[in-house]
Amino acid sequence: MKAAIIGLPNSGKSTLFSAVTGVRHDPYLAPEPRQAAVRVPEPRFPYLIKLCQPKKVVEATMEFVDIPGCALDDAKGQEEWRRVLPVVRQADVLVVVVRAFQNAAVPAPRRGIDPAADFAAMWDELIFADLDAVTTRVHRIETALKKPTKTHDLEKRELALLTRCREALESGKPLSAVVVTEEDRRQVSSFAFLTEKTLVCLWNDSEENRHGAQEPAVEHVAASLRLNAALEADIAALDEAERPAFLAELGFEAPARDRLIQICYTAAGLISFLTMGPDEVRAWTIPRGATAVEAAAKIHTDLARGFIRAETVAYDDLVAHGDMKGARAAGKVRKEGKTYVVADGDILNILASG
């Protein structure tokens, strides 16, 4: 899973990327997209590690991409935005960073500090990019339909869907409101439409306002989060041994970056199931709604091929009864078949033939 961090210049995108990934920003390098993998916070690990004393611990991971900020109100900025669009389209989640902080050392936009206006500007660019792609494809299909071909029926169905897409975009609506069936998604999957993706709005505020009021509502987002990217980057730069004391001094239970990572992971429709034992405790990433046999395939294709059943226990039931022996005695360890829908935090043991 990949999350792209986008926003206007001086919004704090690169600082946020450093906070999330620990990769320091070098202002002397050319502004190109940067990518790094991060570990998805797993609050259930400490208990499982204490219980199993495993030789190895493997966390779920996801990727973040820092997209250079583009000044959308001039020709050069528009050209830069078009250049990085293919990278943005590869992401599953878009994190839109809006500036809510005052800092005389960091030039503000001409209109001043206006997070809602910044979000609206980015939203318009997402709409325009999708509209351009739809309009181009509609024109090509209309031209193709003037000639006799064996694919007329397919092209007519695609044209009908793209016409609905164009009408939605022209009225400022996201394509997630139009592309709703599996067949629709299959037809437009190659476009990687931006307004079909999940959006998270990140309010980059000052340290003094980190406990500020609720963020003003913005449309079209799955979640909003307020944090101070500069402070989070300082936390990420600390040695792990120093972080707990620093966080306690600030009154933090955990870095806000952890919440952002988890929000993106969840917003992308992902969950984690767990496996545990003396050799390894591991979190595995699957889409929400995945079945037990699909979870087995995530571990190894042979487990899916020879699937017999899955022994599963909910994490909370394991904790409530102390260990697997206690959970089994309480009847909380279940035997599930291929079609069982795995829940977040399920602990699975796959039994397979061969």
C-alpha positions in Angstrom: 0.0 0.0 0.0 1.3 3.4 -0.9 0.3 6.9 0.4 1.3 10.0 -1.6 1.9 13.3 0.4 0.7 16.2 -1.7 0.2 19.9 -1.1 1.2 23.4 -2.0 4.7 24.8 -1.5 5.7 25.6 2.1 2.9 23.6 3.5 5.4 21.3 5.3 5.0 18.2 3.1 8.7 17.3 3.1 8.9 17.9 6.9 5.9 15.6 7.3 7.6 12.9 5.1 10.7 13.2 7.4 8.5 12.9 10.5 6.7 9.8 9.1 9.7 8.0 7.6 12.7 9.3 9.5 14.3 10.2 6.2 15.8 13.7 6.5 15.1 16.3 3.9 18.0 17.8 2.0 17.0 21.2 0.6 20.0 21.2 -1.8 18.7 18.2 -3.7 16.5 18.6 -6.8 12.8 18.5 -5.9 11.9 14.9 -7.0 9.5 12.4 -5.5 11.0 10.5 -2.5 9.7 7.2 -1.3 10.3 5.2 1.9 8.7 2.2 3.7 7.4 2.6 7.2 6.3 0.1 9.9 2.6 0.1 10.7 2.1 0.6 14.4 0.9 -2.6 16.0 -0.4 -2.0 19.6 -1.1 -5.8 20.0 2.6 -6.8 19.6 3.8 -6.0 23.2 1.5 -8.6 24.7 2.2 -11.2 22.0 5.9 -10.7 22.3 5.8 -11.1 26.1 3.6 -14.2 25.7 5.7 -16.0 23.0 9.2 -14.6 23.5 9.8 -15.0 19.7 13.1 -15.1 17.9 11.8 -12.6 15.4 9.1 -9.9 15.1 7.8 -8.8 11.7 5.5 -5.8 11.4 3.3 -4.8 8.6 4.6 -2.1 6.3 3.4 0.6 3.9 5.1 3.2 1.7 4.9 7.0 1.7 5.9 9.1 -1.2 6.8 12.8 -0.9 5.5 14.7 -4.0 7.2 18.0 -4.6 5.0 21.0 -3.9 3.9 22.8 -7.1 2.8 26.4 -7.3 -0.5 25.8 -9.1 -1.1 29.5 -10.0 1.7 29.7 -12.5 2.7 27.9 -15.7 5.9 26.4 -14.4 4.1 25.0 -11.3 1.3 23.5 -13.5 4.0 21.9 -15.7 5.7 20.4 -12.6 2.4 19.1 -11.3 1.7 17.3 -14.7 5.2 15.9 -14.5 4.6 14.2 -11.1 1.0 13.1 -11.7 2.0 9.6 -12.9 3.7 9.1 -9.5 0.6 10.4 -7.6 -1.7 8.1 -9.6 0.3 5.1 -8.3 -0.8 5.8 -4.7 -3.7 4.2 -3.0 -4.2 7.1 -0.5 -3.6 10.8 -1.0 -2.5 12.8 2.1 -3.3 16.4 1.4 -1.2 18.7 3.6 -2.6 22.1 4.3 -0.7 24.8 6.1 -2.3 26.1 9.4 0.9 27.4 11.0 2.4 30.9 11.1 6.1 31.2 10.7 7.8 34.4 9.5 10.8 32.3 8.2 8.6 30.3 5.9 6.9 32.5 3.3 3.1 32.2 3.3 0.9 32.2 0.2 -0.2 35.6 -1.2 -3.7 35.0 0.2 -2.3 34.3 3.6 -2.8 31.2 5.8 -6.0 29.6 4.7 -6.1 25.8 5.1 -9.6 25.4 3.6 -8.6 27.4 0.5 -5.4 25.3 0.2 -7.4 22.1 0.3 -9.9 23.5 -2.3 -7.0 24.4 -4.6 -5.6 20.9 -4.4 -9.1 19.4 -4.8 -9.6 21.4 -8.0 -6.3 20.1 -9.4 -7.4 16.5 -8.7 -10.7 17.2 -10.5 -9.1 18.9 -13.5 -6.5 16.0 -13.9 -9.2 13.4 -14.0 -11.4 15.5 -16.3 -8.5 15.9 -18.7 -8.0 12.1 -18.8 -11.7 11.4 -19.2 -12.2 14.0 -21.9 -9.2 12.7 -23.9 -10.4 9.1 -23.7 -14.0 10.1 -24.6 -12.8 11.8 -27.7 -10.8 8.8 -28.8 -13.7 6.4 -28.3 -16.1 8.7 -30.2 -13.5 8.8 -33.1 -13.2 5.0 -33.0 -16.9 4.4 -33.1 -17.1 6.1 -36.5 -15.2 3.2 -38.0 -16.5 -0.5 -38.1 -14.7 -2.6 -35.5 -15.4 -5.7 -33.5 -15.1 -3.8 -30.2 -18.0 -1.4 -30.7 -20.0 -3.0 -27.8 -17.2 -2.7 -25.4 -16.4 0.9 -26.5 -20.1 1.9 -26.1 -20.2 0.6 -22.6 -17.0 2.4 -21.7 -18.2 5.6 -23.3 -21.5 5.5 -21.3 -19.5 5.1 -18.0 -17.0 7.8 -19.0 -19.8 10.2 -19.9 -21.2 9.8 -16.4 -17.7 10.4 -15.1 -17.3 13.6 -17.1 -20.7 14.9 -15.9 -19.7 14.2 -12.3 -16.3 15.9 -12.6 -17.8 18.9 -14.3 -20.1 19.4 -11.3 -17.1 19.0 -8.9 -18.0 15.5 -7.7 -15.4 12.8 -7.2 -15.4 9.7 -9.3 -15.8 7.6 -6.2 -19.4 8.7 -6.4 -19.8 7.3 -9.9 -17.5 4.3 -10.1 -19.4 2.1 -7.6 -19.6 -1.4 -9.1 -16.9 -4.0 -9.6 -17.5 -3.8 -13.3 -17.1 0.0 -13.3 -13.9 -0.3 -11.4 -12.5 -2.9 -13.8 -13.4 -0.7 -16.8 -11.5 2.4 -15.4 -8.7 0.7 -13.4 -6.1 1.6 -16.0 -6.8 5.4 -15.5 -5.9 5.3 -11.8 -8.3 8.3 -11.3 -7.2 10.6 -8.5 -10.7 11.4 -7.2 -11.5 7.7 -7.0 -8.7 7.4 -4.3 -9.0 7.8 -0.6 -8.1 11.2 0.7 -6.8 12.2 4.2 -6.5 15.9 5.1 -3.5 16.7 7.3 -3.6 20.1 9.1 0.0 21.1 9.7 -0.4 23.4 12.7 2.0 25.1 15.1 3.1 23.5 18.3 1.0 25.9 20.4 -2.2 24.8 18.5 -1.6 21.1 18.6 -4.5 20.8 21.1 -6.6 23.3 19.1 -10.2 23.2 18.2 -11.8 20.6 15.8 -10.6 21.1 12.2 -13.2 22.8 10.0 -15.0 20.2 7.9 -13.7 19.6 4.4 -15.6 17.5 1.9 -14.4 14.3 0.2 -12.0 13.1 2.8 -12.0 9.9 4.7 -10.3 11.4 7.8 -8.6 14.6 9.1 -5.7 14.9 11.5 -4.0 17.9 13.1 -0.3 17.8 14.0 2.9 19.8 14.0 5.1 18.3 11.3 8.3 20.0 12.6 7.8 18.7 16.1 7.1 15.2 14.7 10.2 15.3 12.6 12.2 16.2 15.7 10.7 13.2 17.5 11.5 10.9 14.6 15.1 12.1 14.7 15.6 11.1 18.3 17.2 7.8 19.3 14.5 5.3 20.2 15.7 5.1 23.8 15.3 8.9 24.2 11.8 9.1 22.7 9.6 7.9 25.6 11.0 10.6 28.0 10.6 13.3 25.3 7.0 12.2 24.5 6.1 12.1 28.2 7.5 15.7 28.6 5.2 16.8 25.8 2.2 14.9 27.2 2.1 12.5 24.2 1.3 8.8 24.6 2.8 8.2 21.1 4.0 10.2 18.1 1.1 11.7 16.0 2.9 10.1 13.0 1.7 6.7 14.3 -1.9 7.9 14.1 -1.4 9.2 10.6 0.1 5.9 9.5 -2.8 3.9 11.0 -5.3 6.3 9.5 -3.9 5.8 6.1 -3.7 2.0 6.5 -7.3 1.8 7.7 -8.6 4.4 5.1 -7.1 2.2 2.3 -9.4 -0.6 3.5 -6.6 -2.7 5.0 -6.5 -4.8 8.2 -3.9 -7.0 9.9 -4.2 -10.6 11.0 -1.6 -12.0 13.3 0.4 -15.2 13.6 2.4 -16.1 16.7 4.8 -18.6 18.1 8.3 -19.1 19.6 9.9 -18.5 16.2 8.0 -15.5 15.0 5.3 -13.0 15.8 4.1 -11.3 12.6 1.4 -9.0 11.3 0.0 -9.7 7.8 -1.8 -7.1 5.7 -5.0 -8.1 3.9 -7.9 -6.1 2.5 -10.9 -5.8 4.8 -13.4 -8.5 3.9 -10.7 -11.1 2.9 -11.5 -14.7 3.7 -9.5 -17.3 5.6 -8.2 -18.9 2.4 -7.0 -15.5 1.1 -5.2 -14.9 4.4 -3.6 -18.3 4.0 -2.4 -17.4 0.5 -0.8 -14.2 2.0 1.4 -16.5 4.2 2.2 -19.0 1.4 0.3 -20.2 -1.7 0.8 -23.8 -0.6 -1.3 -23.1 2.5 -4.2 -21.8 0.3 -3.9 -24.7 -2.1 -4.0 -27.3 0.7 -6.3 -25.4 3.0 -8.2 -27.5 5.5 -9.2 -25.0 8.2 -8.1 -22.0 10.2 -7.9 -22.1 13.9 -8.6 -18.5 15.0 -9.0 -16.5 18.2 -9.7 -12.8 18.6 -6.9 -10.9 20.2 -9.1 -9.5 23.0 -10.2 -13.1 23.8 -6.6 -14.2 24.0 -5.8 -11.4 26.4 -8.9 -12.0 28.5 -7.9 -15.7 29.0 -4.2 -15.3 29.3 -2.9 -17.5 26.5 -4.0 -20.0 23.9 -4.5 -22.7 26.4 -6.9 -20.5 28.4 -8.7 -19.3 25.3 -9.1 -22.9 24.1 -10.5 -24.0 27.5 -13.0 -21.1 27.4 -14.1 -22.1 23.9 -12.8 -19.0 22.2 -10.5 -20.8 19.7 -12.7 -21.4 16.7 -12.3 -23.7 13.6 -13.2 -21.8 10.5 -13.5 -22.8 6.9 -12.3 -21.1 3.6 -15.1 -18.6 3.5 -14.6 -17.2 7.0 -14.1 -13.4 6.8 -11.0 -12.5 8.8 -11.4 -9.7 11.4 -8.7 -7.2 12.3 -6.6 -8.6 15.0 -7.6 -12.2 14.5 -4.8 -14.6 15.4 -4.7 -17.4 12.8 -3.1 -20.8 12.6 -3.7 -22.3 9.2 -3.9 -26.1 8.9 -3.2 -27.4 5.4 -2.6 -30.7 3.7 0.6 -31.6 1.9 
